[in-house]
Amino acid sequence: MTSASDDTTRALGRIRADVQSMHAYAVQDARGLLKLDAMENPHGLSPALQAALGERLGALALNRYPGPRGADLQRALAAYAGVPEGFGLMLGNGSDELISLLAMACDLPRAAVLAPEPGFVMYAMSARLQGLRFVGVPLTADFELDEAAMLAAIAREKPAIVYLAYPNNPTANLWDDAVIEKIIEAQGVQGGLVVIDEAYQPFAARSYIDRVARHGHVLLMRTLSKFGLAGVRLGYLIGPQALIAEVDKVRPPYNISVLNCECALFALEHAEVFAEQAAQIRAERARIARALARLPAVKSWPSDANMILVRVPDAARTFEGMKARGVLIKNVSKMHPLLANCLRLTVGTADENARMLAVLEASL
């Protein structure tokens, strides 16, 4: 008879070696801290809306699998987003699931996924977990798309998917539209998909939704996380009906719970509340940017998201100093060489931002 530990050791041999060598997605412990590390909307629902939502959720048939209410949500999202005629929309358990489903649907022999770096870590993680090659193309030193490098990589690798975050995470900038169009055209010529990731659309000066119908190989991905429902986990993918129908075949049945669905429908019915919250966040972002410009030891970049990327003399020291003073941000300095000594600051409420700025200055 073998011991339990021996059994575990043998069972580990059945888990892929590349999985065992990977690091899990890390979520920082924010207990007791001002949480400004995850680009969350800092505003909650009013007591009246909390009561109204609670009443609706309490009346749901939790003993039943999700039903036609999901179709109601698809229609509501299509109307909210302005989905073009003839385009489809599918739901995901956050954008993360949609990224994984796209990798699964495009898992042909020797297929690759290509994205600029630094960028959202799930593009690479989902590709590798599905057994696809991931090709990262470095941005320029000022975090713009390297047009020549991107076009050369597309010609060389012929990727199944090219991801373009609009705006990007963690750099928070919108890239040049003319360069984006050249990348889209090159990817179309070689027969691949382009996924425009608009996770931060509520805070951006531009959206690709009014241009998506120009191309038959472009998908637009959004989430309600930054809209104000990070805890609900609801993403959606927009694109030509023929493409959406194929990707939808790999979606698990009932992937959106009745609770997620009803919360999202409720939020869309009160979209003006969340639009006002987004306006407040944009105004606070501008105030933070002005304050950062007065700190000689800090370099910041323009933002079209609800975060601001800054470079400080010593990112590790500043991060730990801020944490010791009760404010949690994100140290992204080890994510990519271009991010050396960089920190990512989430935009919070006016009071939270004032505290964050004071603590940042004290921690430099």
C-alpha positions in Angstrom: 0.0 0.0 0.0 1.4 3.4 -1.0 1.2 6.6 0.9 -1.1 9.5 -0.2 1.9 11.7 -1.0 3.3 9.0 -3.3 -0.1 8.8 -5.1 -0.1 12.6 -5.5 3.4 12.5 -7.0 2.4 9.9 -9.5 -0.8 11.7 -10.4 1.2 14.9 -11.0 2.9 13.0 -13.8 -0.4 13.1 -15.7 -0.4 16.9 -15.7 1.3 18.6 -18.6 4.9 19.6 -17.9 4.3 23.1 -19.5 1.4 23.6 -17.1 3.5 22.6 -14.1 6.2 25.1 -15.1 3.7 28.0 -15.5 2.8 30.6 -12.9 -0.9 30.9 -11.9 -2.6 34.3 -12.5 -1.8 36.2 -9.3 -4.4 38.2 -7.5 -3.0 40.5 -4.8 -4.4 40.3 -1.2 -6.1 43.6 -0.7 -7.5 43.0 2.8 -7.1 46.2 4.9 -5.8 48.2 2.0 -7.1 50.8 -0.4 -7.5 48.7 -3.5 -6.3 50.5 -6.6 -4.6 47.7 -8.4 -7.2 46.1 -10.6 -8.9 48.8 -12.7 -12.2 48.3 -11.0 -15.0 50.9 -11.0 -14.8 52.3 -7.5 -18.5 53.3 -7.4 -21.2 50.9 -6.0 -25.0 51.0 -6.5 -27.2 53.4 -4.6 -29.3 51.9 -1.8 -32.4 52.2 -4.0 -30.8 50.3 -6.9 -29.4 47.7 -4.5 -32.9 47.0 -3.2 -34.4 46.8 -6.7 -31.7 44.5 -7.9 -31.9 42.3 -4.8 -35.7 41.9 -5.3 -35.1 40.8 -8.9 -32.3 38.3 -8.1 -34.4 36.9 -5.2 -37.2 36.0 -7.6 -35.0 34.1 -10.1 -35.6 30.3 -10.5 -32.2 29.2 -9.3 -33.3 25.6 -9.5 -33.5 25.9 -13.3 -30.7 26.1 -15.9 -30.4 29.4 -17.6 -33.0 29.9 -20.3 -34.1 32.5 -22.9 -33.1 35.4 -20.7 -29.6 35.0 -22.2 -31.1 35.9 -25.6 -32.7 39.0 -24.0 -29.2 40.0 -22.7 -27.7 39.5 -26.2 -30.3 41.8 -27.7 -29.8 44.4 -25.0 -26.0 44.4 -25.4 -26.4 44.7 -29.2 -28.6 47.7 -28.8 -26.3 49.3 -26.2 -23.1 48.7 -28.2 -24.6 49.6 -31.6 -23.8 46.3 -33.2 -24.0 46.6 -37.0 -26.8 44.8 -39.0 -25.9 41.3 -39.8 -23.4 40.9 -37.0 -23.6 38.4 -34.2 -22.9 38.6 -30.5 -21.9 35.9 -28.1 -21.6 35.9 -24.3 -18.6 34.9 -22.2 -17.9 34.5 -18.5 -15.7 37.6 -18.7 -13.4 38.4 -21.5 -11.0 35.7 -20.2 -13.4 32.9 -21.3 -13.9 34.5 -24.7 -10.1 34.6 -25.2 -9.8 30.9 -24.2 -12.7 30.0 -26.5 -11.1 31.8 -29.5 -7.9 29.8 -28.9 -9.8 26.6 -28.7 -11.7 27.4 -31.9 -8.5 28.3 -33.8 -6.4 25.4 -32.6 -5.2 24.1 -35.9 -1.7 22.5 -36.3 1.1 25.0 -35.9 -1.3 27.8 -35.3 -0.1 31.0 -33.6 -1.5 33.9 -31.7 0.2 37.3 -32.1 -0.1 40.4 -29.9 2.0 43.5 -29.0 3.8 43.4 -25.7 3.5 44.5 -23.0 -0.1 43.6 -23.2 -2.9 41.7 -21.4 -1.3 38.5 -20.1 -4.3 36.3 -20.9 -3.6 36.4 -24.7 -0.4 34.5 -24.2 -1.6 32.3 -21.3 -4.7 31.1 -23.1 -2.8 30.4 -26.3 -0.2 28.4 -24.6 -2.7 26.4 -22.5 -4.4 25.5 -25.7 -1.1 24.4 -27.3 -0.8 27.3 -29.7 2.4 29.3 -30.3 2.3 32.8 -28.8 4.3 35.5 -30.6 4.8 38.7 -28.8 5.9 41.8 -30.7 7.5 44.5 -28.5 6.0 48.0 -28.6 8.2 51.0 -29.2 9.9 52.7 -26.2 6.9 55.1 -25.9 4.4 52.2 -26.1 3.2 52.7 -29.6 2.8 49.9 -32.2 5.9 49.0 -34.0 4.4 49.0 -37.5 7.3 47.4 -39.3 7.8 44.7 -36.7 4.1 43.9 -36.5 3.7 43.6 -40.3 6.9 41.5 -40.5 5.6 39.1 -37.8 2.3 38.7 -39.5 4.0 37.9 -42.8 6.4 35.5 -41.1 4.2 33.7 -38.6 0.8 33.9 -40.4 -1.1 33.9 -37.0 -4.6 32.6 -36.6 -5.4 35.5 -34.3 -3.9 39.0 -33.8 -5.0 40.8 -30.6 -5.1 44.6 -30.5 -6.1 46.1 -27.2 -7.9 49.5 -27.7 -6.7 51.0 -25.4 -3.9 48.7 -24.2 -3.3 47.3 -20.7 -1.1 48.1 -18.8 0.0 51.1 -20.9 -3.5 52.6 -21.1 -3.0 54.3 -24.5 -4.9 54.2 -27.8 -2.7 53.2 -30.7 -2.5 55.0 -34.1 -5.6 54.2 -36.2 -3.7 54.2 -39.5 -1.2 51.6 -38.2 -4.1 49.5 -36.9 -5.7 49.5 -40.3 -2.5 48.4 -41.9 -2.2 45.5 -39.5 -5.9 44.5 -40.1 -5.4 44.6 -43.8 -2.2 42.5 -43.6 -3.9 39.9 -41.4 -6.9 39.8 -43.7 -4.6 39.1 -46.7 -3.1 36.1 -45.0 -6.4 34.8 -43.8 -6.4 35.3 -40.0 -8.6 36.9 -37.4 -8.1 40.3 -35.7 -9.6 40.7 -32.2 -10.0 44.3 -31.1 -10.2 44.2 -27.3 -12.2 47.2 -26.0 -12.2 46.3 -22.3 -11.7 49.9 -21.3 -14.2 51.4 -23.8 -16.2 53.4 -21.2 -13.1 55.6 -20.6 -11.7 55.9 -24.2 -12.0 58.8 -26.6 -12.6 56.4 -29.5 -14.2 53.0 -30.3 -13.8 50.7 -33.2 -17.5 49.8 -33.3 -18.2 52.3 -36.1 -15.5 50.7 -38.3 -15.9 47.0 -37.5 -18.3 46.4 -40.4 -15.6 47.4 -42.9 -13.8 44.1 -42.5 -15.1 40.5 -42.6 -12.3 39.1 -40.3 -12.4 41.5 -37.4 -14.0 40.7 -34.0 -14.7 43.2 -31.3 -14.5 42.1 -27.7 -15.9 44.0 -24.7 -16.6 43.4 -21.0 -18.9 44.8 -18.4 -16.1 44.5 -15.8 -14.9 48.1 -16.4 -18.5 49.3 -17.0 -19.0 48.7 -13.3 -19.7 44.9 -12.9 -16.3 43.3 -12.4 -17.8 40.9 -9.9 -20.5 39.7 -12.4 -18.0 38.3 -15.0 -19.7 39.1 -18.3 -17.9 39.6 -21.6 -19.2 39.7 -25.1 -17.8 39.2 -28.6 -19.1 41.0 -31.7 -18.4 40.0 -35.3 -19.7 38.7 -38.6 -22.5 36.2 -37.9 -20.6 33.4 -39.7 -17.6 33.8 -37.5 -19.5 34.2 -34.2 -21.5 31.1 -35.0 -18.4 29.0 -35.3 -16.7 30.3 -32.1 -20.0 29.8 -30.3 -19.9 26.1 -31.0 -17.0 25.7 -28.4 -18.8 27.7 -25.7 -19.9 25.5 -22.8 -23.7 25.3 -22.4 -25.1 27.6 -19.6 -21.8 29.5 -19.3 -23.7 32.6 -18.1 -25.5 32.1 -14.8 -29.0 33.5 -14.3 -27.5 35.8 -11.6 -24.9 37.1 -14.0 -27.5 37.6 -16.7 -30.0 39.4 -14.6 -27.4 41.7 -13.1 -26.2 42.7 -16.5 -29.7 43.3 -17.8 -30.4 45.4 -14.7 -27.3 47.5 -15.3 -28.1 48.1 -18.9 -31.5 49.3 -17.9 -29.7 51.9 -15.7 -26.9 52.6 -18.2 -27.1 56.3 -17.4 -26.0 55.7 -13.8 -22.9 53.9 -15.1 -22.2 56.5 -17.8 -22.1 59.1 -15.0 -19.7 57.0 -13.0 -17.5 56.7 -16.1 -17.6 60.5 -16.6 -16.5 61.0 -13.0 -13.6 58.5 -13.5 -12.5 60.3 -16.6 -12.5 63.6 -14.7 -10.5 62.1 -11.9 -8.1 60.6 -14.3 -7.4 64.1 -15.7 -6.9 65.5 -12.1 -4.4 62.7 -11.3 -2.5 63.3 -14.5 -2.1 67.0 -13.6 -0.9 66.1 -10.1 1.6 63.6 -11.5 3.0 66.2 -13.9 4.0 68.2 -10.8 6.2 65.4 -9.4 9.6 65.7 -10.9 10.6 62.1 -10.0 7.6 60.6 -11.8 7.0 60.1 -15.6 3.4 59.4 -16.6 1.9 58.5 -20.0 -1.5 59.7 -21.4 -4.4 57.4 -20.6 -7.6 56.4 -22.3 -8.5 53.9 -19.6 -9.2 54.0 -15.9 -5.6 53.6 -15.0 -2.4 55.5 -15.5 1.1 54.1 -16.1 3.9 55.8 -14.3 7.7 55.3 -14.1 9.5 56.0 -10.8 13.1 55.8 -9.8 12.6 52.6 -7.9 9.4 50.7 -8.5 9.8 48.0 -5.9 10.6 50.5 -3.1 7.7 52.8 -4.1 5.3 49.9 -4.3 6.3 48.6 -0.9 6.2 52.1 0.6 2.7 52.6 -0.7 1.5 49.3 0.5 3.0 49.9 4.0 1.0 53.2 4.0 -2.2 51.3 3.2 -2.6 51.8 -0.6 -2.3 48.8 -3.0 -1.4 49.5 -6.6 0.2 47.2 -9.3 3.9 46.8 -9.7 4.2 46.0 -13.4 8.0 46.6 -13.6 8.8 42.9 -14.1 6.2 42.2 -16.7 8.3 43.3 -19.7 11.7 45.1 -20.1 9.9 48.1 -21.6 8.1 48.5 -18.2 11.2 48.8 -16.1 10.4 50.7 -12.9 6.8 51.2 -13.9 3.7 51.1 -11.7 0.0 51.0 -12.7 -2.4 53.3 -10.8 -6.1 52.6 -10.9 -8.3 55.7 -10.9 -10.6 55.6 -7.8 -12.9 58.1 -6.2 -11.8 61.7 -5.5 -11.0 60.9 -1.9 -9.2 57.6 -2.8 -7.1 59.4 -5.5 -6.1 62.2 -3.1 -4.9 59.6 -0.6 -3.1 57.6 -3.3 -1.3 60.7 -4.6 -0.2 61.7 -1.1 1.1 58.2 -0.4 2.8 57.9 -3.8 4.7 61.2 -3.1 5.7 60.0 0.4 6.9 56.7 -0.9 9.2 57.9 -3.7 
